[in-house]
Amino acid sequence: NSPAAILRVAVETGLGAETIERLAALAWKQQDRDAAKEFAEALAAFQDECPNIRKAANAKIVTKSGGSYGFNYAKLEQIHPIVKPICSKHGLSYSWDSKVEQGMLTVTCTLRHVNGHRESASFSCPTSSSSGASDAQKFGMADTYARRHSLTAILGLTTTDEDTDGADPSTITPEQAATIRDMISAVGANENKFLLYMGVGEVEDIRASDYRRAVVALKAKGE
């Protein structure tokens, strides 16, 4: 069913150039449809497997009037180690391109599948701010901000705050913490990256409701 195979058969059977051209166009169109279908299936499989990502970082914004407010968010360096291995498992990869026009930075995240199909999402933000950072630092912060939002959009990620809907807020037991530490050592995991993935500062801070997820993640690391 590949375009090359169809064209070969068409030439071998002596079909006219116009017929071959139509067959080629139909073959390429069908191949594009198949690729888009496989991409959608891979993205759906990724979204089924990818956990909600906890907002482990906090930002404090100072307003022009001198007041301030804060909000929680998931850092790009927290998101990346979670989503990249799951993307790879399903034949997906992503990259960014950026451009600056009239003081606005636009970052485009392109998600590709091994079959060749790709989709993109863009996010724009100003490169300047009222912070005391240098111009280079401001650009770097804007770039990271736009990359995070474009990646979140193209993958359909969900970021969440701490559970407040009645879930058990207790942390894991000392015995469970010891088990987690033993597994981290056994599989050669980076403890800091693992804690970032779990959205906590220490192993003992892992929520009881997240214990199974922690064990599954470490088992997967060791496979």
C-alpha positions in Angstrom: 0.0 0.0 0.0 3.0 2.3 0.0 3.2 5.1 -2.7 6.4 3.6 -4.0 4.9 0.1 -4.4 1.8 1.5 -6.1 3.8 3.5 -8.5 6.0 0.5 -9.3 3.0 -1.6 -10.1 1.5 1.2 -12.2 4.6 1.6 -14.3 5.0 -2.1 -14.7 1.5 -2.5 -16.0 1.9 0.3 -18.5 -0.6 2.8 -17.1 -0.7 6.3 -18.6 1.1 9.2 -16.9 -2.1 10.9 -15.9 -3.4 7.7 -14.2 -0.1 7.2 -12.4 -0.2 10.8 -11.2 -3.7 10.3 -9.7 -2.7 7.0 -8.1 0.4 8.6 -6.6 -1.7 11.5 -5.2 -4.2 9.0 -3.6 -1.4 6.9 -2.2 0.3 9.8 -0.6 -3.0 11.1 0.8 -3.7 7.7 2.3 -0.2 7.5 3.8 -0.7 10.9 5.4 -4.0 9.7 6.9 -2.5 6.6 8.3 0.4 8.6 9.8 -2.0 11.0 11.4 -4.0 8.1 12.9 -0.9 6.5 14.3 0.1 9.9 15.8 -3.3 10.3 17.5 -3.1 6.8 18.9 0.4 7.4 20.3 -0.6 10.7 21.9 -3.7 9.1 23.4 -1.5 6.3 24.8 0.9 8.8 26.2 -1.9 10.8 27.9 -3.4 7.6 29.4 0.0 6.8 31.0 1.3 10.2 31.9 0.4 11.2 35.5 -0.9 14.5 36.6 2.2 16.7 37.3 2.2 18.4 40.7 3.0 22.1 40.9 6.0 21.8 43.1 7.4 25.4 42.5 6.1 28.7 43.8 6.4 32.1 42.1 6.1 35.4 43.8 5.1 38.4 41.7 5.6 42.0 42.9 3.1 44.4 41.4 3.8 48.0 40.4 1.9 49.2 43.4 4.2 47.4 45.7 1.9 44.5 46.5 2.6 40.9 45.6 0.9 37.6 44.9 2.0 34.1 44.4 1.1 31.0 42.6 2.2 27.4 42.2 3.5 25.9 39.0 5.4 22.9 37.6 8.9 23.8 36.3 10.1 22.7 32.9 12.9 20.8 34.5 10.3 18.9 36.6 8.0 18.2 33.6 10.7 17.1 31.2 12.0 14.0 33.1 8.4 12.8 33.6 7.1 13.1 30.0 10.3 12.4 27.9 10.5 8.6 28.7 6.8 8.1 28.2 7.0 10.0 24.9 9.9 7.8 23.8 8.0 4.7 24.7 5.2 5.6 22.3 7.5 6.8 19.5 7.0 10.6 20.2 9.6 13.3 20.5 9.5 17.1 20.8 11.7 20.1 20.0 11.3 23.9 20.1 11.9 26.7 17.7 11.7 30.4 18.6 11.6 33.8 17.0 11.5 37.4 18.3 9.4 40.1 16.7 8.8 43.6 18.2 9.8 42.5 21.7 7.6 39.4 21.7 9.1 35.9 21.9 7.2 33.1 20.2 8.2 29.6 21.0 6.8 26.7 18.9 6.9 23.2 20.3 6.7 20.5 17.6 5.7 17.0 18.6 6.8 14.3 16.1 5.9 10.6 15.7 8.3 8.0 14.3 5.9 7.6 11.3 6.7 11.2 10.2 3.5 13.0 11.3 3.9 16.1 13.5 1.8 18.7 15.3 2.8 22.0 16.8 1.7 24.5 19.5 3.0 28.0 20.0 3.1 30.4 22.9 4.1 34.1 22.9 5.3 36.3 25.7 7.2 39.6 26.0 11.0 39.4 26.4 11.1 42.4 28.8 9.8 42.7 32.4 10.1 45.0 35.4 12.4 42.6 37.2 16.0 43.6 38.1 17.5 40.8 35.9 19.8 41.5 33.0 18.4 41.5 29.4 19.9 38.0 28.8 18.4 36.7 32.0 15.0 38.2 31.1 15.2 36.5 27.7 16.1 33.2 29.3 13.2 33.4 31.7 10.8 34.2 28.9 12.2 31.4 26.7 11.8 28.8 29.6 8.3 30.1 30.3 7.2 29.8 26.7 8.7 26.4 26.3 6.9 25.1 29.3 3.5 26.4 28.1 3.9 25.2 24.6 5.0 21.7 25.7 2.1 21.6 28.2 -0.3 22.5 25.3 0.9 20.1 22.7 1.0 17.1 25.1 -2.3 18.1 26.8 -0.6 17.9 30.2 -2.5 18.4 33.5 -0.7 20.2 36.4 -2.3 20.1 39.8 -1.8 21.6 43.2 -1.8 19.6 46.4 -4.9 17.5 46.7 -7.7 19.3 48.6 -10.6 17.1 47.7 -10.6 14.8 50.7 -7.8 12.5 49.7 -5.7 11.1 52.5 -3.1 13.8 53.3 -0.8 11.6 55.4 2.7 10.7 54.3 4.3 7.3 53.9 5.4 5.3 56.9 9.1 5.1 57.9 9.1 1.5 56.6 7.8 2.6 53.3 10.4 5.4 53.2 13.1 2.9 53.8 11.8 0.7 51.0 11.8 3.7 48.6 15.4 4.6 49.6 16.5 1.0 49.0 14.8 0.9 45.6 16.4 4.2 44.6 19.8 2.8 45.5 19.1 -0.6 43.8 18.0 0.8 40.4 20.6 3.6 40.4 18.1 6.4 40.3 19.0 10.0 40.8 17.3 10.8 44.2 16.9 14.6 43.5 15.3 14.0 40.1 13.0 11.3 41.7 11.9 13.7 44.4 11.3 16.4 41.8 9.1 13.9 39.9 7.2 13.1 43.1 6.8 16.8 43.9 8.4 16.6 47.4 11.6 17.7 49.1 12.4 14.5 51.0 11.4 10.8 50.6 9.6 11.0 53.9 7.3 13.7 52.5 5.8 11.4 49.8 2.1 11.2 50.3 0.7 7.8 51.3 -1.6 8.0 48.3 1.4 8.3 46.0 3.4 5.4 47.5 2.3 2.9 44.7 3.1 5.5 42.0 6.6 5.9 43.5 7.2 2.1 43.6 5.9 1.7 40.0 8.2 4.5 38.7 11.3 3.0 40.4 10.5 -0.5 39.1 10.2 0.9 35.6 13.6 2.6 36.1 15.1 -0.8 36.9 13.7 -2.7 34.0 
